[in-house]
Amino acid sequence: MKFPTVILVLLVLSKSVVTTNYDLITATSNLIEHLQLPVQVTVLSCWSESEKLQFWSGLNSFTSVRFFTENQVNLPWNDRNQHQNLLVIDAGCSKSKNLLRSAGQLLYYRVKWIIINNKTSKCEQFLKFFDNLQVLISSEVYYICEENGVQGFAIKQVYRLSLTTELIEETFGFWNKGVIVNSQFSKYSSVRRHNLNHYKLRASIVITHNETVNHLEDYSEKHVDAVTKSNYFLTKHVAQDLNATLKFSYVNQCWETRARE
């Protein structure tokens, strides 16, 4: 009597794994549709032909899709419409991490990314995948993962303030059975990532008179280096709004001599 029970359990588990893989690729195509961006989609993966077909069929006919292997020569280095590129990477493929390491500034400048993992899709484990990658504050990197207590998948974004700071994750929304619920108050990362947690920013001030450094805030000699003094206050206000700190460098008008820091 025990044998049928064991067989039944194995069948259920097997079906669950297949469904998860299928859902993961479907969730990826649904996310691209949801973003409503005029993009050129490029998949750099080790997918089978059936997985490629499944992904392609989930997108509308107006979206252009290309499939390539995980080779850095397939990255949009010289594309004049670089800002319209959205790259899909499967972290479960063996060459994906090296590909992302070689991507350089493409990870945080102009190009958008969606990362999935068909082998380990748990959110906690997936976040570690981004260690040592250049996902900076301007990054538009999405990753789809399984989160405890969530049906379907969570859709996250990840970035860091600098190469030496910890990773920060944002919850973009959730996917379940073809439906995406967006939990972000703004789709613009420049609006959401408004708290730099006292991170130190560097700023330069160009002066024509050395005494200016002693009169930046006392409103004296307003006619001397007036633009510099105005920009000094504006820079401080921006840093305050971003909850950041500042380190100023003072440079004379020749751009050759640094007065002091």
C-alpha positions as CSV (number, residue, x, y, z in Angstrom):
1,M,0.0,0.0,0.0
2,K,2.9,2.3,0.6
3,F,4.3,2.1,-3.0
4,P,1.5,4.0,-4.7
5,T,1.8,6.8,-2.1
6,V,5.5,7.2,-2.8
7,I,5.0,7.2,-6.5
8,L,2.2,9.8,-6.2
9,V,4.5,12.1,-4.1
10,L,7.3,11.8,-6.7
11,L,4.9,12.7,-9.5
12,V,3.7,15.8,-7.7
13,L,7.2,17.0,-7.0
14,S,8.3,16.4,-10.6
15,K,5.3,18.4,-11.8
16,S,6.1,21.2,-9.4
17,V,9.7,21.6,-10.7
18,V,8.5,21.7,-14.4
19,T,5.8,24.2,-13.6
20,T,8.3,26.5,-11.7
21,N,10.7,26.5,-14.7
22,Y,7.8,27.3,-17.0
23,D,6.4,30.0,-14.8
24,L,9.9,31.6,-14.4
25,I,10.2,32.1,-18.1
26,T,6.6,33.2,-18.4
27,A,7.1,35.7,-15.5
28,T,10.1,37.2,-17.4
29,S,8.1,37.8,-20.6
30,N,5.2,39.2,-18.5
31,L,7.6,41.6,-16.8
32,I,8.9,42.9,-20.1
33,E,5.3,43.5,-21.2
34,H,4.5,45.2,-17.9
35,L,7.4,47.7,-18.2
36,Q,6.0,49.0,-21.5
37,L,9.3,50.1,-22.7
38,P,10.3,50.5,-26.4
39,V,13.1,48.0,-26.1
40,Q,15.2,45.6,-28.1
41,V,15.2,42.4,-26.0
42,T,18.3,40.2,-26.1
43,V,18.5,36.9,-24.3
44,L,22.0,35.8,-23.5
45,S,21.6,32.2,-22.1
46,C,22.1,28.5,-22.5
47,W,18.4,27.9,-23.1
48,S,17.0,25.1,-25.1
49,E,15.1,25.8,-28.3
50,S,11.8,25.0,-26.5
51,E,12.6,27.5,-23.7
52,K,13.4,30.1,-26.3
53,L,10.1,29.5,-28.1
54,Q,8.2,29.7,-24.8
55,F,9.8,33.0,-24.0
56,W,9.2,34.5,-27.5
57,S,5.6,33.4,-27.6
58,G,4.9,35.2,-24.3
59,L,5.8,38.6,-25.8
60,N,3.7,40.6,-28.2
61,S,4.6,40.8,-31.9
62,F,5.8,44.4,-31.5
63,T,8.8,43.4,-29.4
64,S,12.0,42.4,-31.1
65,V,13.8,39.5,-29.5
66,R,17.3,38.1,-30.2
67,F,18.9,35.0,-28.7
68,F,22.7,34.7,-28.3
69,T,25.2,32.8,-26.3
70,E,26.8,34.2,-23.1
71,N,29.6,35.9,-24.8
72,Q,30.7,39.5,-24.1
73,V,30.9,40.2,-27.9
74,N,27.1,39.9,-27.9
75,L,26.7,42.8,-25.5
76,P,25.5,46.1,-27.0
77,W,28.8,47.9,-26.7
78,N,28.5,50.1,-29.8
79,D,24.7,50.2,-30.3
80,R,23.7,53.8,-30.9
81,N,20.3,53.0,-29.3
82,Q,22.0,51.5,-26.3
83,H,19.4,53.0,-24.0
84,Q,16.7,50.9,-25.6
85,N,18.4,47.6,-24.9
86,L,17.0,45.1,-22.3
87,L,19.1,42.1,-21.7
88,V,17.8,38.9,-20.1
89,I,20.4,36.7,-18.4
90,D,19.9,33.3,-16.8
91,A,22.1,33.0,-13.7
92,G,21.7,29.3,-13.9
93,C,23.9,29.1,-17.0
94,S,27.6,28.5,-16.2
95,K,29.0,31.6,-18.0
96,S,26.5,34.2,-16.8
97,K,28.5,35.5,-13.9
98,N,31.6,36.1,-16.0
99,L,29.5,37.8,-18.6
100,L,28.1,40.2,-16.1
101,R,31.6,40.9,-14.7
102,S,32.8,41.8,-18.2
103,A,29.8,44.0,-18.8
104,G,31.4,46.9,-16.9
105,Q,29.5,50.2,-17.1
106,L,26.7,48.5,-19.1
107,L,25.4,47.2,-15.7
108,Y,24.7,50.7,-14.4
109,Y,24.5,52.9,-17.5
110,R,21.7,53.1,-20.1
111,V,21.1,49.3,-20.4
112,K,18.3,47.5,-18.5
113,W,18.7,43.9,-17.2
114,I,16.4,41.1,-16.1
115,I,18.2,38.2,-14.3
116,I,16.6,34.9,-13.5
117,N,18.0,31.6,-12.2
118,N,16.4,28.4,-13.3
119,K,18.5,26.4,-10.7
120,T,18.3,28.5,-7.5
121,S,15.4,31.0,-7.5
122,K,15.2,31.6,-3.7
123,C,15.5,35.4,-3.1
124,E,18.0,35.1,-0.2
125,Q,20.4,33.0,-2.2
126,F,19.8,34.9,-5.4
127,L,20.9,38.2,-3.8
128,K,24.4,36.8,-3.2
129,F,24.8,36.3,-6.9
130,F,25.3,40.1,-7.3
131,D,28.3,40.3,-4.9
132,N,31.3,41.9,-6.7
133,L,29.1,43.1,-9.6
134,Q,28.9,46.7,-10.6
135,V,25.3,47.3,-9.8
136,L,25.5,50.9,-8.8
137,I,22.7,53.4,-7.9
138,S,21.9,54.1,-11.5
139,S,21.4,50.4,-12.3
140,E,18.1,49.2,-13.7
141,V,18.6,45.5,-12.8
142,Y,15.6,43.3,-12.1
143,Y,15.7,39.8,-10.7
144,I,12.8,37.3,-10.3
145,C,12.9,35.0,-7.3
146,E,10.9,33.0,-4.9
147,E,10.2,34.6,-1.5
148,N,8.8,32.9,1.6
149,G,5.0,33.5,2.0
150,V,4.6,34.7,-1.6
151,Q,2.6,32.8,-4.2
152,G,4.4,32.9,-7.5
153,F,7.5,35.1,-7.7
154,A,8.8,38.3,-6.2
155,I,10.3,40.9,-8.6
156,K,13.2,42.7,-7.1
157,Q,15.8,45.3,-8.0
158,V,19.3,45.6,-6.7
159,Y,21.9,48.3,-6.5
160,R,24.7,49.6,-4.2
161,L,25.9,53.2,-3.5
162,S,29.5,52.4,-4.5
163,L,31.6,49.4,-5.3
164,T,32.6,49.1,-1.6
165,T,29.1,49.3,0.0
166,E,26.5,46.7,0.8
167,L,23.9,45.6,-1.7
168,I,20.5,47.2,-1.4
169,E,17.3,45.5,-2.7
170,E,14.0,47.0,-3.7
171,T,10.7,45.1,-4.2
172,F,9.3,46.0,-7.6
173,G,6.3,43.8,-7.3
174,F,4.9,40.3,-7.4
175,W,4.0,37.9,-10.2
176,N,1.3,35.1,-9.9
177,K,-0.3,33.3,-12.7
178,G,0.4,35.9,-15.4
179,V,-0.6,38.9,-13.2
180,I,2.0,41.4,-12.0
181,V,1.2,43.7,-9.0
182,N,3.6,46.7,-8.9
183,S,4.3,47.8,-5.3
184,Q,6.6,50.8,-6.2
185,F,5.4,54.3,-5.7
186,S,7.4,55.5,-8.8
187,K,8.9,53.8,-11.8
188,Y,11.8,56.2,-11.8
189,S,14.8,55.0,-9.8
190,S,16.1,58.5,-9.4
191,V,12.9,59.3,-7.4
192,R,12.9,56.1,-5.4
193,R,16.6,56.0,-4.5
194,H,16.6,59.3,-2.7
195,N,18.3,58.4,0.5
196,L,22.1,57.9,0.3
197,N,22.4,57.2,4.0
198,H,25.2,59.8,4.6
199,Y,27.3,58.5,1.8
200,K,30.1,60.9,1.0
201,L,30.0,62.6,-2.3
202,R,32.9,64.5,-3.9
203,A,32.3,68.0,-5.4
204,S,34.6,70.5,-6.9
205,I,34.5,74.3,-6.6
206,V,36.3,76.5,-9.1
207,I,37.6,79.8,-7.7
208,T,39.3,82.8,-9.2
209,H,40.3,84.4,-5.8
210,N,41.9,82.4,-3.1
211,E,40.1,84.3,-0.4
212,T,36.8,83.0,-1.8
213,V,37.2,79.8,0.3
214,N,36.8,81.9,3.4
215,H,33.7,83.6,2.3
216,L,31.5,80.9,0.8
217,E,28.8,81.3,3.5
218,D,29.1,84.7,5.0
219,Y,27.6,86.6,2.1
220,S,30.5,89.0,2.0
221,E,32.1,90.1,-1.3
222,K,29.1,88.8,-3.2
223,H,30.5,90.1,-6.5
224,V,33.6,87.9,-6.2
225,D,33.1,84.4,-7.6
226,A,29.4,84.9,-7.5
227,V,28.6,81.9,-9.6
228,T,30.8,79.7,-7.5
229,K,29.2,80.8,-4.2
230,S,25.7,80.2,-5.7
231,N,26.6,76.7,-6.9
232,Y,28.1,76.0,-3.5
233,F,24.8,76.5,-1.8
234,L,22.9,74.6,-4.5
235,T,25.2,71.6,-4.1
236,K,24.7,71.6,-0.3
237,H,21.0,71.7,-0.7
238,V,21.1,68.8,-3.1
239,A,23.3,66.7,-0.8
240,Q,20.9,67.5,2.1
241,D,17.9,66.4,0.0
242,L,19.7,63.1,-0.8
243,N,20.8,62.6,2.9
244,A,24.4,62.6,1.7
245,T,27.6,64.2,3.0
246,L,30.1,66.2,0.9
247,K,33.8,66.5,0.5
248,F,34.8,69.6,-1.5
249,S,37.9,70.1,-3.6
250,Y,38.8,73.7,-4.4
251,V,40.5,74.4,-7.7
252,N,41.7,77.7,-9.2
253,Q,40.5,79.0,-12.5
254,C,43.4,77.5,-14.5
255,W,42.2,74.0,-13.5
256,E,45.8,73.2,-12.7
257,T,46.3,74.1,-9.1
258,R,44.2,72.5,-6.3
259,A,43.8,75.1,-3.6
260,R,42.9,72.7,-0.8
261,E,40.3,70.1,0.2
